[in-house]
Amino acid sequence: MTGRSALPFRRALLGWYDSVRRYLPWRESSDFYRVWISEVMLQQTRVEAVIPYFHRFLEQFPSIRALADAPEADVLAAWSGLGYYSRARNLHRAAKQVANQGVPASHDDVLSLPGAGPYTAAAISSIVLGLPHAAVDGNVIRVISRLTNDAAEISAPRTRARFAAEAQRLLDTHRPGDFNQAMMELGATVCLPRTPLCPECPVQRFCAGRAAGRERELPVKLKKAAVTEIVLELLAMLWDGRVFLIRRDDAEKRLAGFWELPPRELFAEVPGTRASEFTHRIVNDRFRVVVWKAVWKAVWKAAAPATVKLEGGRWFDLSELTSLPVTTVTRKALAGLSEAKPAAGLS
C-alpha cells in the first residue's frame, strides 16, 4: 500500500486494537520504568515467558534506584532463565545512568542507554513520551512485507531500511505508542509466520500480499544456519540438601559470573548414576545434556573425602539457588533429578 493514504489503514488498525488488545501488565501505565523493563525482557523472548519474570523483577527492584543500587549478581539471579544475559547487565548499567541523570526526555536520550537500539528507543519514546518514531521488530517486518507484497530478503540492510520507512509512513503521529503496539499485536496474534489468520485481520483489504495470494510466502528470509549438535555431560553432586557448583570465569563474554554444574569429566573419579537427559538450544547450537547424579553420605560434615578434590567451586544449599545467577541448563538439570536414584557407593 506504499504511496496510498495511510489514514484508513490507521483507523482500521487502531479500532481493532482498541477493542481486542491483550491485557499485558506493562500496559497498565506509560511509566518509563515499567515500559523499559518490559521492552528489554521482550527482546527475543515470548510474551508468555516474560510475564512472570516481569512481576518478580518489579517486586525485587520496584524502582530505578533500587535496580541501580542492587549488586549485579542479584540482577543476574532475577534474570536467570530468561537468557541473553547481556540484556540484564546493560539494564543494570543503564539504571545507574538514569538514576544519576534522570529519566530520558527524548528519543536520543533513550537511545543513549546501554543496550538500547533503534527498536527499543522507538518503542519506549513512542509509548512513554508520545514521540512519532515507528518501532520495527520482527512482527512489524512480517506485517510490512505482506502489506506491500515485498519479497526482498529481510536481512538485507536495504530491505530493512525500506520496511522501516514504510512503517514510519504508516505511523499514526497522534497515537504513536498505541499504533506501534497495534502493529506488533497484529503480527503476534493474527499475521502469524506460517499460518496467517487473514479472515480475522482488520486490515486485510489493504494487504497486497493477500490480494496476490502470497501471504504464506512472505516475508522471505535466508535459510537458517545448520544446527550443531553438542553432547554435554554434567555431574550433580548432592550432599545433605546442598549441591556443588562451579563459577564461570569473569572473562567470559556471555555467562560471566554464573554458577553451574561441573562437567562430568572434571570429576571423573566420582561414581555417579545417569539420572536424566534433555535438550537445550542456544541459537544454532543444540545441546544434548546428560546429567549424572552423585549423592554424598550425610555423615560427612565439613567436606568431601580427602580422596576427592573438589576445587574451583562451592557447596550451596538448594534453597540458595533462587538468589544466585545460575545457568538455565543447570536449573533444568537440577529440576529433573527428583526421580533419580542415588549414586552407587555414595549414598
N, C-alpha and C positions, 0 to 999 in steps of 0.2 A: 504493500500500500504506500510505498515511497512516492512522494510528490502530491499525494491527496491530502485533503484537510483531515487533521487528526482529531478534530472536535467530536464527531460522532463516536469514534473509537474510544476516546477518553470517557465519554458519558456512559457508554455501554459497559466498559470495564469497571469503572468506579461504582456504577449502580449495582453490578453483580457483587463486587467486593463488599459494599456496604450491607448487603443482605445475607451473604453466606460466609463471610470470613471466619476462619477458625479462631477459637479462643486460645491465645498463647500468653503466658504470664508476662512476658516483656511488653506486650501490647497494652497493658493496663494503664500505662502513662508514657509520656515522652521524656521521662527523666533520663538525663545523659548517662548516668552510671548504669542503669538497668539496660538501656538500649545498647550501650557499648559492650557490656559483658555478653549479652545475647549474640551480638553480631560476631564477636570473636569466637565464641563457642560454636556458632553455626557454620563456621568455615570448614568445609569438607566433612561435616558431621550432620547426621539426620536430626530432624526436629525432635522425634520421639526419644532419642538418646540424650539430647541436650536438656530437656525439661527437668528431670530430677537433679542433674548437676547444677542447673541454674538456681533452683531453690536452695540446695545445700550450700552453694558458693555464697549466695547473698546472706544466708544465715550466719555463716562463719566470718564473712567480710561484708558487713552491712553498709559500708561507706567507702569512698575512695581513700580516705585517710586510714581506715582500718586495713585496707589492702596494701597501701603503701608502707605501713609500719610493720606488716607481718614478715616473718622470716621467709625466704624463698622456699625453704623445704616445706613449710606449711602450705604455701600456694601450690606447689607441685603435688603435694599429697591430696589436696582438694580437687586437683585436676586429674589425678591418676585414674586411668581408664578411658579418658576422652581422646588420648593420643595427640600427635603433633604438638609435643611439649614446648616447642619454641614459642607457641602462642601464649602459654602460661608465663614463660619468662619475659616475653615482650610486654604482656599485660601488666606484670609486676613493675617493670621499668617504667612503663607509661603512667601507672598510678602514681609513682613518685614524682614524675614530671608534672602531672595535673595537680597533685597536692601542693606543689611548690609554685606553680604558675597560674593555677586557676582553670576552670572548665573551659574547653575550647569554645570560641565565639565565632569561628569562621571555618569554611571548608579547608583552608590551608592549615589552620590550627589543628584540625583533626588529622590531616594528612601528615603532620609533623610527629605524631605519636609513634613510638616504636611499634613496629608490626602492622601499622595501618597502611594499606594500599589504596588504589583508586576506588575499588568497590566499597571497602569499609568506610572510607571518607565520604563517599557519595551517600551511602545508606544512612550513616549517622547524621550528617549535616542536613539531609532532607527530612528525616524523621524528627530529629530533635530541634533543629534550627529553622526548618521550613525553607531551606535553600534549594534552588532549582538545579539539582545535579542528578542525572539518571544513574541508578545503581545497576550494574550489569554483571550478573553472576551466570552460572551455568543454566539455570532455569530461564533467565531472560534471553540468553543467547539462543536457546531452543525455540522460544516463542517468536523471536525476531526472524530467525531462519525460516520458520514456517509461514509467518505473516508475509514475508517478502518473497517466498519461494526461491530462496538463495541457496544454491547447492555448493557454494565455495567451502573449502575445508576450514573448519572453525578455529584450528590452532594457528592459522596463518595470521600474522600481525595485521595485514591489510583487511582481512575479513573481520577481525575483532574490532578494528577501528571503524569499519563501515557499520557494523551492528551497533556499536556504541553511539555513533552519530544518529542512527535511526531511533534508538531508544531515547536519545536526548530530544529529537524532534517530536516524538510522540508524548513526551512528558507533560503532565498537567502541572503548570507552574503555580497554580493556585493551591494545589494539594500534592506537592511533590512526594512527601513521605508516604501518604496513602497510595499514590499511584505506583511508586516503587514496590511497596508491599503487595499491591494488587497484581503486578506483573509477576512477581516471584510466587505468589499464591496460585496464579493461573498455571505456571509451569510445574508447580509442586503437586497440584491436585487434579488438573484437567489436561493440560498439554503435556502428557506424560511421555517419557522417552520412547518406549516401544509400542505402546497401545494408547495413543491419544484419544480422549473421550470427546471427540468432535461434536456429537449431538448435544452435549452438555455445555459446550463452550459459548460464553456470552458474546464473543467477538468473531465467531466463525465466518460471518458474512464478509469480514474484512480480510480473510486469510487466503492469500494467493496460492499457498501450498495445498490447502484443502481443495480449492477450486480446480487445481491441476491434478488432483488425486495423488499427490506426492508426500502427503503429510508424514507417512510412516518411513519415508526415505530420508527425511531431514531431521536434524542437521547432519551434515557429512563431516566425519572426523576420521583421522588416521587410525589404523588398527593399533590396538594396544600392544606394547612390547610383550614378548613371550614371558610367561611366569617361570621363575626359577624355583625349583623345589629344593628345600633345605631340611635336613633332619637335625633336630635339636634335642639332645638328651639332658634332662635336668635331674638333680638329686635333691629331694626334700628330706632333710634331716630334722626329725621332730624329737623333742625331749621335754617331758613334763609341761606341756602347754606352750612350748617355745619352738621356734623354727630358726634355722641357721641361714642367714642371708649374706651376700657379698654386695659391695657397693661399686657402682660404675665409676670409672675414673673421671675426674673433673675435666680432663682434656677432651673427653668425647663430646661430639657436637650435639647429638640428638637426645641422649638419655643421661647426660652427665649428672652424677649425684643420686641416681635412682638405685634402689635396693632390689635384688633379685635372687632367685635360687641359683646356686652354683652349677656349672656344667658337670655332668656325671664324671667325666674323665679327671676333673680336678681332685676328686676324692675316690679314685678307682679302687682303693683298698677297702672302702666301706661297703659291706654287703647290703644289698637292698632288694626290694621286690618291685617288679614292674607294676605300677599302680594304675596309670591311666594314659590316654593318648588323645590328642586333639589337634586341630589345625588352626593356624593363626596367620593372617595375611597382612603384610605391610607393603603397600604399593605393589611392586611386581615380584616380591619375594613371598612364597607360601611356605610356611614352616610346618613341618610335621613334628609336633612336640611330644616326646616320650618322657613321662615322669616316673622316676624311681623313688621309692619311699624307704627310709631307714628310721626306725624308732629307737632312740637311746633308752636304756634302762633308767627308771626314775631314781634308783639309788645313787646315781652319780650326781653329786651335789653341785660342785663348782665348775667342773669342766668335763670334757670327754676323756676317755682313757689316754694315757701317755703314748700309747702306740699309734694314735691317730692325731696328726697335727692339723688343727682347724685354724688355718691362717687366712688373713685377708677378709675376715667377715666378723659377724656378731650374732649372738643369740638374741632373738626378740620374742617377747610374749605375743601370742597370736592376737591378743586384744590391742596391741600397739599398732598393728598394720594399717588401721584406718587413718592414723595420723602420720603415716610415713609415705614418702614418694616411692611407690612400689610399681614395677613394670606390669603392664597388662597381662603379659604372658605368665608372670609369676602369680598374679591374682587368679587367673584361670586355672593354673596348675594346682594351687592350694585348694581352690573350690572343689576340685574333682577328687580329693583324697578321702572323703568321708567313708567311702565303701572299701577302701584299700586295706589289705591285711598288713600287719607289722612285718618288718624285715626279719628273715630267718636269722636266729642267733643274736639279735639285738633287743628283742622285746621280752 
